[in-house]
Amino acid sequence: MNDPGQDLDLRLVRYFTVVAAHQHFGRAAADLHVAQPALSRQIQRLEKHLGTRLLDRSPQGTRLTPAGRTFLSHAEALLQTARRAELAVREHAEAQRIVIGYVEDLVITAAVRELRRRHPEAEITTRYLSCGDVKALPDRRVDALIARTPLPLADGDVVTTPLYEEPRVLVVPSGHPWAERASVTAEELAGQEPAPCAFETEDWTSYRVLGAGVPPIETYEDKLELVASGRAVAVLPVGDRRSSLRPDLVTVPIQGAPPSQVVLASRKGDPNPMIKSLRAAAMTVLPAPAH
């Protein structure tokens, strides 16, 4: 018998249970996709390790010895325990994984950093999405989405958690009559004709271009170019600083406009516990930025 402190090889234990189930080395070898002589040698190794014969071999087949019958129940329990341990680890690994989508101008670094601090062993990745690609959430390309409302997703399919709100500003070309104003009112903008856009479906969407006779616009850069040319004005959240990179554009606060809301969205019924952790982290570190 080998050193009793030597670990029992689970592969040999599994081979033994398969031979015991078939009571035939040839059929067991076919089931295990191994050569019959190799299987016989592995069982002999197991018997040598245990110090007793487990199987009686004959031309008619294979029978368990009394020691084999005793070992079989323990072997099956051992394999079941090992399988449960493997599944538990895999489930834990799966629970420690999340892909976070974010859109437009939003900076989610603080939330991701906080989530990593809380779960240092988790696999946490981010994915930038265009405003028209938020379907990545129902398509399961991301597990959670941080974006501005309204979302072009069915309310019955997602759970949304408000994170913070931002006031809105008007973006006009530097020579526009409103460029020198301290503010404009929502009522003054009410008469402006909205430009067509595939992603703007409500009166106060987060990104809105106002101007008569302009073509459909999909990219943010095209919106700014249209505004800079004097053909339109744009309504943006105050947190979006990208227009300030252009010296030919001016931002003017809007009075009386509903705020732009930033939310965290996830699929309804998703069991991934990392989503709950992300929600807690985001609500802790993503308040409305100071301006």
C-alpha positions, 0 to 999 in steps of 0.5 A: 500500500502506498503512503496513506498521506498520498492524495487519492486521484479522483480520476482513478476514482471516476474510472472505478465507478464507471467500471462498477456501473458497466461491470465490464472493462471493455464497455467501461473503456468505450464509455470513458474513451480510453483503451481497455489495457490502459483502463485496467492499469489505472484500476490496478493503480487505485487498488495498489493505493488502497491496498486491496482488490476492488474488482474480480475479473472473469471472462464473463465480466467484472464483479465488485469484491466486498471491499469494492462494494464498500468503496463504491458508495464512498467513491460516488459521494466523493465525486459528487462532493467534488462536482458540487465544489467545482460548480460552487466555484464556477458560480462564484466566479460567474457572480464576480463578473460584470460588463458596464456600458456607458454612453455619451459624455458620462464619466463613470470612473469613480463608480468603477473604481469604487466597485473594484475596491469593494470586489478586488477579485472581480472581473469588471470591464466597461464598454462605451456605447453610442446613444443608439447602441443602448440595446446592448443591455437587452442583447446581453452585451453589457450587464448594466448601463449608465445613461441619460433618460429617456432610454429606448427600452421597454419599461417591463424589461429593465430596472432603472435606478436614478443616480443624479440630475443635471440642469440643461444649457443651450448651445449657440454659435458665438454670434447668435443673439442669445450668446450674450444672454445670462440665461434663456427660458424654456418658454423661449425655446418652445417655439423652436422646431426640433430637428429629426433624430432617431434617438430623440422621442420626447420633448425634453430628451437629454440631447436636442437640436432645434432648427427648422429645415435641418436634416436628420442628425445622428452623431454628436459631432454633426450636431455641434457642426450644425450649431456652429454653422448657425443653422440650429441651436442645441439643448444639452446637459450642463455636465457635457463639456464637449461643446466647450472645446470649440471656441465658436460655441457658447453655452447659456443656462436654461431656466424652467427646463426639467433636469437631465436624469442619469440612471443605472439600468439593468435587465429585470430579473438578472440574478448577477449580484454584481449589479446590486454592488454596482448600484450601491457604488454608483449611488455613493460616488456619482452624485450630481457634479458641482458646476 
